[in-house]
Amino acid sequence: MRIAVTTPTGHVGHHVVAMLVRAGVRPLVLARHPEHLPAAVRPIVDAVAVDQFDGDAVAEATAGVDALYWVDPPTTSADPLDDYDRASASVVRAVEANGIPRVVFQSSVGAEKRHGVGEIDGLAATEVALDATAASVTHLRCGYFFTNLELQLDQVRSGALQVIFPVDHPLAWVAPRDIAEVAVTRLLSSEWSGRHVQAVHGPEDLSWRRVAEIVSAATGRPLAVEQISADAMRSGLLDAGMPAAGVEAMLGMSTGFLDGFVAEQPRSVRTTTPTTLASWAYDVLRPQL
């Protein structure tokens, strides 16, 4: 079985690569900078330098692939949604040119809305584009990554998180490793076909207030959380130099859930994964503080 993995050094991708290797697979990894792969990994994978926005290059690299793990690459332009459109075109080009039979796509909770959720709208566009191909596709609708807290390390150190989401409103939080586990089981299985949506909700829904309590206990650092307005967050991001389109795409990932949104797939045994925020914060976040 020939399995290709994009973003192999990402929060989820590096776990996908490691799990496939442990399963006896030599994955094909597509990376903009293969030299950034860990030295221990390079001899046990086939690495190709590929810009995921280059559809011809992606198609050439994935010739003969039986299954593809696709993650839209980080946006690089002033308009994130334009980058998502380019990424969607690349994966469709590869799937159609090579007749790739199965694709596992890392999407997000909220993509089912299709519009109005900021940057997640770009993931929704990739879902739609993949659904229009002949490939069998599983869309992983993932919750909020634990690792997003690493983007707020300075705030955690200061003892005060600022968010625009209501602090007592619960949402699904998930460990990237658990997403990888779901992805790999799908990649290794040939017992499915057609279009599937697989939510990955983590072990429990958490409010930001509860997150602050858990992180505080796990790290030994007092941590509070406050809700600020979208306008205040917008001003701060613009003052930091973020392009206006990027700011709106980022803000939309929070404000787009404030209209009574309910995930298409409910929490169940199928959608619940085991790693707790407390264990992740102790093992991963605490050493960085």
C-alpha positions as CSV (number, residue, x, y, z in Angstrom):
1,M,0.0,0.0,0.0
2,R,1.4,3.4,-1.1
3,I,0.3,6.1,1.3
4,A,1.1,9.8,0.8
5,V,1.2,12.3,3.7
6,T,1.1,16.1,3.4
7,T,2.3,18.5,6.1
8,P,4.5,15.7,7.6
9,T,6.1,18.0,10.2
10,G,2.7,19.5,11.3
11,H,1.0,19.0,14.6
12,V,-1.0,16.1,13.2
13,G,1.2,15.1,10.3
14,H,4.2,14.1,12.3
15,H,2.1,11.7,14.3
16,V,0.6,10.3,11.1
17,V,4.0,9.6,9.7
18,A,5.2,7.9,12.9
19,M,2.1,5.7,13.2
20,L,2.3,4.6,9.6
21,V,6.0,3.7,10.1
22,R,5.1,1.7,13.2
23,A,2.4,-0.1,11.1
24,G,5.1,-1.2,8.7
25,V,4.4,1.3,6.0
26,R,7.0,3.4,4.3
27,P,5.0,6.6,3.6
28,L,5.6,9.0,0.8
29,V,5.8,12.4,2.5
30,L,5.2,15.7,0.6
31,A,7.0,18.6,2.2
32,R,8.0,22.1,1.1
33,H,11.2,21.6,3.1
34,P,12.1,17.8,3.5
35,E,15.3,18.8,5.3
36,H,13.1,19.9,8.2
37,L,12.1,16.3,8.8
38,P,13.7,14.8,11.9
39,A,16.9,13.0,11.1
40,A,15.7,9.7,12.4
41,V,12.7,9.8,10.1
42,R,14.4,10.6,6.8
43,P,15.8,7.1,6.2
44,I,12.4,5.4,6.7
45,V,10.2,7.5,4.5
46,D,10.3,8.6,0.9
47,A,10.4,12.4,1.0
48,V,9.6,14.7,-2.0
49,A,10.0,18.4,-2.0
50,V,6.6,19.8,-3.1
51,D,4.8,23.0,-2.9
52,Q,1.2,22.0,-2.2
53,F,0.0,25.0,-4.1
54,D,1.6,23.6,-7.3
55,G,-1.0,21.2,-8.7
56,D,1.3,19.8,-11.4
57,A,4.0,19.1,-8.8
58,V,1.6,17.4,-6.4
59,A,0.2,15.3,-9.2
60,E,3.6,14.2,-10.3
61,A,4.6,13.3,-6.7
62,T,1.5,11.3,-6.0
63,A,1.6,9.0,-9.1
64,G,0.8,5.5,-8.0
65,V,-0.5,6.4,-4.6
66,D,-3.3,4.2,-3.1
67,A,-4.3,6.6,-0.3
68,L,-3.6,10.3,0.4
69,Y,-3.7,12.2,3.6
70,W,-4.4,15.8,2.6
71,V,-4.0,18.8,4.8
72,D,-4.5,22.2,3.2
73,P,-1.1,24.0,3.7
74,P,-0.6,27.1,5.8
75,T,-1.8,30.2,4.0
76,T,1.0,32.4,2.6
77,S,-0.9,35.3,1.0
78,A,-2.9,38.3,2.3
79,D,-6.1,36.4,1.4
80,P,-6.3,33.0,3.1
81,L,-9.4,31.9,1.3
82,D,-7.7,32.4,-2.0
83,D,-4.9,30.1,-0.8
84,Y,-7.5,27.5,0.2
85,D,-8.9,27.6,-3.3
86,R,-5.4,27.1,-4.8
87,A,-4.9,24.1,-2.4
88,S,-8.2,22.6,-3.4
89,A,-7.3,22.9,-7.0
90,S,-4.0,21.1,-6.3
91,V,-5.5,18.1,-4.6
92,V,-8.2,17.7,-7.2
93,R,-5.6,17.9,-9.9
94,A,-3.6,15.1,-8.2
95,V,-6.6,12.9,-7.5
96,E,-8.0,13.1,-11.0
97,A,-4.7,12.8,-12.8
98,N,-3.6,9.7,-10.8
99,G,-7.0,8.1,-10.1
100,I,-6.1,8.1,-6.4
101,P,-8.8,5.9,-4.9
102,R,-9.0,7.1,-1.3
103,V,-8.4,10.5,0.4
104,V,-8.5,11.4,4.1
105,F,-8.9,15.1,4.4
106,Q,-8.2,17.0,7.6
107,S,-11.2,19.4,7.9
108,S,-12.8,21.1,10.8
109,V,-16.0,21.2,12.8
110,G,-18.0,24.1,11.2
111,A,-17.1,23.2,7.6
112,E,-20.7,21.8,7.4
113,K,-21.9,25.4,7.4
114,R,-20.1,26.0,4.1
115,H,-20.0,29.8,4.6
116,G,-19.7,32.2,7.5
117,V,-16.9,30.6,9.6
118,G,-13.9,32.5,8.4
119,E,-10.9,30.4,7.4
120,I,-13.0,27.2,7.9
121,D,-14.8,28.3,4.8
122,G,-11.6,27.4,2.9
123,L,-11.8,23.8,4.4
124,A,-15.4,23.6,3.3
125,A,-14.4,24.5,-0.2
126,T,-11.8,21.7,-0.2
127,E,-14.5,19.3,1.0
128,V,-16.8,20.3,-1.9
129,A,-14.0,20.0,-4.4
130,L,-13.0,16.5,-3.2
131,D,-16.6,15.4,-3.2
132,A,-16.8,16.2,-6.9
133,T,-14.0,13.8,-7.8
134,A,-14.4,10.0,-8.2
135,A,-12.3,9.3,-5.1
136,S,-13.7,7.8,-1.9
137,V,-13.2,10.6,0.7
138,T,-13.3,10.8,4.5
139,H,-13.5,14.3,5.9
140,L,-12.2,14.6,9.4
141,R,-14.2,17.3,11.1
142,C,-11.8,18.1,14.0
143,G,-12.5,20.1,17.1
144,Y,-10.3,22.9,18.5
145,F,-6.7,21.8,18.7
146,F,-5.0,21.7,22.1
147,T,-1.9,22.9,20.4
148,N,-3.6,26.3,19.6
149,L,-2.7,27.1,23.2
150,E,0.9,27.2,22.1
151,L,0.1,30.3,20.0
152,Q,-0.9,32.0,23.3
153,L,2.1,31.1,25.4
154,D,2.8,34.7,26.3
155,Q,-0.7,35.0,27.6
156,V,-0.5,31.8,29.5
157,R,2.7,33.0,31.1
158,S,1.1,36.3,32.0
159,G,-1.8,34.5,33.6
160,A,-4.6,36.0,31.4
161,L,-6.1,34.5,28.3
162,Q,-8.1,36.8,26.0
163,V,-10.7,35.3,23.7
164,I,-13.7,36.5,21.7
165,F,-15.6,33.3,22.3
166,P,-18.0,33.4,25.3
167,V,-16.0,32.0,28.2
168,D,-18.7,29.6,29.4
169,H,-19.7,28.3,25.9
170,P,-18.5,24.7,25.4
171,L,-16.8,23.4,22.3
172,A,-15.0,20.3,21.3
173,W,-11.2,20.3,22.1
174,V,-9.0,17.6,20.7
175,A,-5.3,16.4,20.8
176,P,-3.6,16.3,17.4
177,R,-2.3,12.9,18.2
178,D,-5.9,11.6,18.4
179,I,-6.7,13.1,15.0
180,A,-3.7,11.3,13.6
181,E,-4.9,8.0,15.0
182,V,-8.3,8.4,13.4
183,A,-6.6,9.4,10.1
184,V,-4.2,6.4,10.1
185,T,-6.9,3.9,10.8
186,R,-8.8,5.2,7.8
187,L,-5.7,5.3,5.6
188,L,-4.8,1.7,6.4
189,S,-8.4,0.4,5.9
190,S,-9.7,-0.5,2.4
191,E,-13.1,-1.5,3.9
192,W,-14.8,1.8,3.1
193,S,-15.8,3.7,0.0
194,G,-17.8,6.7,-1.0
195,R,-18.1,10.0,1.0
196,H,-17.8,10.0,4.7
197,V,-17.7,12.6,7.5
198,Q,-15.9,11.5,10.7
199,A,-16.0,14.0,13.5
200,V,-13.1,14.0,15.9
201,H,-14.4,15.7,19.1
202,G,-11.8,14.9,21.7
203,P,-12.8,13.5,25.1
204,E,-15.2,16.2,26.2
205,D,-16.6,19.6,25.3
206,L,-14.8,22.4,27.2
207,S,-15.6,26.1,27.8
208,W,-12.7,28.5,27.9
209,R,-13.3,29.0,31.6
210,R,-12.8,25.3,32.1
211,V,-9.8,25.3,29.9
212,A,-8.1,27.9,32.0
213,E,-8.9,25.9,35.2
214,I,-7.4,22.7,33.6
215,V,-4.3,24.4,32.3
216,S,-3.7,26.2,35.6
217,A,-3.9,22.9,37.5
218,A,-1.6,21.0,35.0
219,T,1.1,23.7,34.8
220,G,1.0,25.1,38.3
221,R,0.4,28.6,37.0
222,P,-2.7,30.7,37.8
223,L,-4.7,31.4,34.7
224,A,-7.8,33.4,34.1
225,V,-9.7,34.0,30.9
226,E,-11.6,37.1,29.7
227,Q,-13.9,37.7,26.7
228,I,-13.0,40.7,24.6
229,S,-14.9,42.1,21.7
230,A,-14.3,41.1,18.2
231,D,-13.5,44.8,17.4
232,A,-10.8,44.8,20.1
233,M,-9.3,41.6,18.8
234,R,-9.5,43.0,15.2
235,S,-7.7,46.2,16.2
236,G,-4.9,44.3,17.9
237,L,-4.3,42.0,15.0
238,L,-4.3,44.9,12.5
239,D,-1.9,46.8,14.7
240,A,0.4,43.7,14.7
241,G,0.5,43.9,10.9
242,M,-1.9,41.1,9.9
243,P,-3.6,41.8,6.5
244,A,-7.3,42.7,6.8
245,A,-8.5,39.6,4.9
246,G,-6.4,37.4,7.2
247,V,-7.8,39.1,10.3
248,E,-11.4,38.5,9.2
249,A,-10.7,34.9,8.3
250,M,-9.2,34.4,11.8
251,L,-12.0,36.1,13.6
252,G,-14.6,34.3,11.7
253,M,-13.4,31.0,13.1
254,S,-14.9,32.1,16.4
255,T,-17.7,34.5,15.5
256,G,-19.1,32.0,13.0
257,F,-20.1,29.6,15.8
258,L,-22.1,32.2,17.8
259,D,-25.4,31.7,15.9
260,G,-26.6,28.5,17.7
261,F,-24.3,26.2,15.7
262,V,-24.7,22.5,16.4
263,A,-22.1,20.1,14.9
264,E,-23.5,17.8,12.2
265,Q,-22.2,14.8,14.1
266,P,-23.0,14.6,17.8
267,R,-20.6,13.4,20.4
268,S,-20.7,9.6,20.5
269,V,-18.3,6.6,20.9
270,R,-17.5,7.1,17.3
271,T,-16.5,10.7,17.5
272,T,-15.0,10.8,21.0
273,T,-11.2,10.4,21.4
274,P,-9.2,9.7,24.6
275,T,-6.5,12.2,25.2
276,T,-7.4,14.8,27.9
277,L,-6.4,18.4,27.9
278,A,-5.0,17.9,31.4
279,S,-2.6,15.2,30.3
280,W,-1.6,17.1,27.2
281,A,-1.1,20.4,29.1
282,Y,1.1,18.6,31.7
283,D,3.2,16.7,29.1
284,V,3.4,19.3,26.3
285,L,2.5,22.8,27.5
286,R,4.0,22.8,30.9
287,P,7.7,22.3,29.7
288,Q,7.3,25.3,27.4
289,L,6.4,27.7,30.2
